[in-house]
Amino acid sequence: MSAAAASATATNVAVVGGGITGAVCASLLAARGVAVTLFESGRGAGGRMAQRREVMEDGAELRFDHGAPYFTVSNDEVARVVSGWEARGLVAEWKAMFACFDRETGKFTDFEKEETTKKYVGVPGMNSICKSLCLEDGVVAKFGVTIGRMDWVQDKSSWSLASLDGGDLGHFDYVVATDKNIASPRFSGLTGRPPPLDWSLLPQLSVMIQDIPIRPCFALMLAFSEPLTKVPVQGFSFNNSDYLSWAFCDSSKPGRARVPLNSQSWVLHSTAEYASKVINNIGPRKPSADALAKVAEELLKEFQATGLNIPQPIFMKAHRWGSAFPATATSGDDKCVWDKSMKLAICGDFCTSPSVEGAVLSGMRGASKILGCLNFPSGL
């Protein structure tokens, strides 16, 4: 066994967050023999690449990619990773036609040409990539666990982690944090508790991470009994709408089952301005069913006001993405925030660019930093 492999075997890393950044980072470390424990507060992997499962009254099951609808790739390193996923059947190209809809004129413009950038989707859902990476050898994934405290133990040069309810989660040589709220006052707004990471430990990093501006968004999941025949594209952005920014035909993606037969599923994203206004009214905590029902009605009404002959849906539900989408990137060329002395990497699209590709690249960089400390050759 090489010295690098031996040091990897003796090393254990906590990855906080099971979105695409955490899943990529965890799988790359585990592939080199590092023991990884991944903690995710949700019921499953995915983060904004989650897929929502809903059951209708008649028992029919609907699935929606209610976060990131697809992703594109321009970076060579990420392209190599994605081609590996494609070979494994985890992603496929979504050969969709996109356009822009002008709310004032009621017309579609700017139809995309066939040769524009490839759009990739997870198969059979956007969360398939994260789910698969979290199941790889060497990754122990613990779902439904919210990190409540991260304490640096100086004499052991390691981190002690505890859950939100105070449970001991163990000691770790390195921590990779992929949640931008790990040290933000927003964590307190959501949980009523202080943020897990005390920034006085890392004053030089706090300026970069503490208060990243975000773009809130509401997603509206819709199912129709028949296809929307007046809509000539699979996805479109909105011009001159105060309520809606995007609409995507979710059921047109590869590998999606149409249940019931001939039905069509759509996901709509609100504007950040609309979402901010609603959140300012109802507060930062999880919205009530009534509040979400009101949002759903307002967004559907705007969709129907397009004149595109949108019928009443057979299913409708809204979801709030409160602080999911970062408005800026913070860490420059490093693509992650790294403190070697404290053995802490902070990764995510908020470190690179607010996109799936940015999130993947940041997770790769976080893994590289740790592997570099373990004397692995640079590069993955």
Long-range contacts (C-beta under 8 A, 24 or more apart in sequence): 3-375, 4-32, 4-374, 4-375, 4-376, 5-32, 5-33, 7-374, 7-375, 8-32, 8-33, 8-34, 8-371, 8-374, 8-376, 9-33, 9-34, 9-35, 11-35, 11-173, 11-174, 11-370, 11-374, 12-36, 12-37, 12-172, 12-173, 13-37, 13-172, 13-173, 13-174, 13-175, 13-176, 13-370, 14-38, 14-39, 14-159, 14-161, 14-169, 14-170, 14-172, 14-174, 14-175, 14-176, 15-39, 15-175, 15-176, 15-178, 16-147, 16-150, 16-175, 16-176, 16-177, 16-178, 16-179, 16-182, 17-47, 17-177, 17-178, 17-179, 17-348, 18-42, 18-44, 18-45, 18-46, 18-47, 18-130, 18-134, 18-141, 18-143, 19-45, 19-46, 19-47, 19-48, 19-49, 19-130, 19-178, 19-348, 19-359, 20-46, 20-47, 20-48, 20-49, 20-129, 20-130, 20-356, 20-359, 20-360, 20-363, 21-47, 21-178, 21-347, 21-348, 21-349, 21-359, 21-360, 21-362, 21-363, 21-366, 22-47, 22-176, 22-178, 22-347, 22-363, 23-129, 23-130, 23-133, 23-134, 23-363, 24-81, 24-133, 24-359, 24-360, 24-363, 24-364, 24-367, 25-176, 25-178, 25-345, 25-347, 25-363, 25-364, 25-366, 25-367, 26-133, 26-134, 26-136, 26-139, 26-141, 26-176, 27-133, 27-134, 27-136, 27-139, 28-363, 28-364, 28-367, 28-371, 28-380, 29-138, 29-367, 29-370, 29-371, 30-136, 30-137, 30-138, 30-139, 31-136, 31-138, 32-371, 32-374, 32-376, 33-138, 34-138, 34-370, 34-371, 34-374, 35-138, 35-140, 36-138, 36-139, 36-140, 37-140, 37-141, 37-142, 37-169, 37-170, 37-172, 38-134, 38-139, 38-140, 38-141, 38-142, 39-142, 39-145, 39-146, 39-147, 39-161, 39-169, 40-141, 40-142, 40-143, 40-144, 40-145, 41-144, 41-145, 41-146, 41-147, 42-143, 42-144, 43-143, 43-144, 44-127, 44-131, 44-143, 45-127, 45-130, 45-131, 45-133, 45-134, 45-141, 45-143, 46-126, 46-127, 46-130, 46-131, 47-130, 47-324, 48-321, 48-324, 48-325, 49-122, 49-126, 49-127, 49-129, 49-130, 49-356, 50-126, 50-127, 51-122, 51-125, 51-126, 51-127, 51-128, 52-221, 52-319, 54-221, 54-315, 54-317, 56-223, 56-314, 56-315, 60-259, 60-260, 61-259, 62-221, 62-223, 62-259, 62-265, 62-315, 63-124, 63-125, 63-256, 63-257, 63-265, 64-221, 64-250, 64-265, 64-267, 65-121, 65-122, 65-125, 65-126, 65-248, 65-250, 65-253, 65-267, 66-219, 66-221, 66-267, 66-319, 67-126, 67-219, 67-321, 67-324, 68-126, 68-356, 69-121, 69-126, 69-235, 69-246, 69-248, 69-250, 69-267, 70-94, 70-96, 70-119, 70-120, 70-121, 70-126, 70-248, 70-253, 71-119, 71-120, 71-121, 71-355, 71-356, 71-357, 72-117, 72-118, 72-119, 72-120, 72-355, 72-357, 73-117, 73-118, 73-120, 73-357, 74-117, 74-357, 75-357, 75-361, 77-361, 77-364, 77-380, 78-357, 78-360, 78-361, 78-364, 81-360, 81-364, 82-120, 82-360, 85-129, 86-120, 88-132, 89-123, 90-122, 90-123, 90-128, 90-129, 90-132, 91-120, 91-121, 91-122, 91-123, 91-128, 91-129, 92-120, 92-121, 92-123, 92-254, 92-255, 93-118, 93-119, 93-120, 93-254, 94-119, 94-120, 94-121, 94-234, 94-252, 94-253, 94-254, 95-119, 96-233, 96-234, 96-235, 96-249, 96-252, 96-253, 97-232, 97-233, 97-234, 97-235, 98-233, 98-234, 98-235, 98-236, 98-237, 99-232, 99-233, 99-236, 100-236, 100-237, 100-238, 100-239, 101-236, 101-237, 101-238, 101-239, 101-247, 101-306, 101-308, 102-239, 102-240, 103-238, 103-239, 103-240, 103-241, 103-305, 103-306, 104-239, 104-240, 106-306, 106-307, 108-232, 108-233, 108-236, 109-239, 111-233, 121-253, 121-254, 121-255, 123-254, 123-255, 124-255, 124-256, 124-257, 145-169, 146-191, 147-179, 147-182, 147-196, 148-193, 148-196, 149-196, 150-175, 150-177, 150-182, 150-196, 150-197, 152-201, 152-342, 157-343, 158-343, 159-343, 159-344, 164-191, 164-193, 173-343, 174-343, 174-344, 174-345, 174-370, 174-373, 175-343, 175-344, 175-345, 176-344, 176-345, 176-346, 176-347, 176-366, 176-367, 176-370, 177-344, 177-345, 177-346, 177-347, 178-346, 178-347, 178-348, 178-363, 179-348, 180-209, 180-212, 180-214, 180-323, 180-326, 180-348, 180-350, 181-323, 182-209, 182-346, 183-209, 183-210, 184-209, 184-210, 184-211, 184-212, 185-211, 186-284, 186-323, 189-284, 189-285, 190-284, 190-285, 190-322, 201-342, 202-339, 202-342, 202-344, 204-339, 205-337, 205-339, 205-346, 208-330, 208-331, 208-337, 209-330, 209-337, 209-346, 209-350, 212-326, 212-327, 212-328, 212-330, 212-350, 213-326, 213-327, 213-328, 214-322, 214-323, 214-324, 214-325, 214-326, 214-327, 215-272, 215-275, 215-325, 215-326, 215-327, 215-354, 216-272, 216-275, 216-276, 216-279, 216-320, 216-321, 216-322, 216-323, 216-324, 216-325, 217-245, 217-269, 217-270, 217-272, 217-275, 217-320, 217-321, 217-324, 217-325, 218-269, 218-270, 218-274, 218-275, 218-278, 218-295, 218-299, 218-318, 218-319, 218-320, 218-321, 219-267, 219-268, 219-269, 219-270, 219-318, 219-319, 219-320, 219-321, 220-267, 220-268, 220-269, 220-270, 220-295, 220-296, 220-299, 220-300, 220-303, 220-316, 220-317, 220-318, 220-319, 221-265, 221-266, 221-267, 221-315, 221-316, 221-317, 221-318, 221-319, 222-265, 222-266, 222-267, 222-268, 222-300, 222-303, 222-313, 222-315, 222-316, 223-263, 223-264, 223-265, 223-266, 223-313, 223-314, 223-315, 223-316, 224-263, 224-264, 224-265, 224-266, 224-311, 224-313, 224-314, 225-260, 225-262, 225-263, 225-311, 225-314, 226-262, 226-263, 226-264, 226-311, 227-262, 227-264, 228-264, 228-266, 228-308, 228-309, 228-310, 229-309, 230-308, 230-309, 231-308, 241-271, 241-302, 242-271, 242-273, 242-274, 243-270, 243-271, 243-274, 243-298, 243-299, 243-302, 244-268, 244-269, 244-270, 244-271, 244-299, 244-302, 244-303, 245-269, 245-270, 245-271, 245-272, 247-303, 263-314, 268-299, 268-303, 270-295, 270-299, 272-325, 275-320, 275-321, 279-320, 279-322, 284-322, 286-320, 287-320, 292-317, 292-318, 292-319, 292-320, 293-318, 295-320, 325-354, 326-350, 326-354, 327-354, 328-354, 329-353, 329-354, 329-358, 331-362, 334-365, 335-361, 335-362, 335-364, 335-365, 336-362, 336-365, 336-366, 336-369, 338-366, 338-369, 340-369, 340-373, 343-370, 343-373, 345-369, 345-370
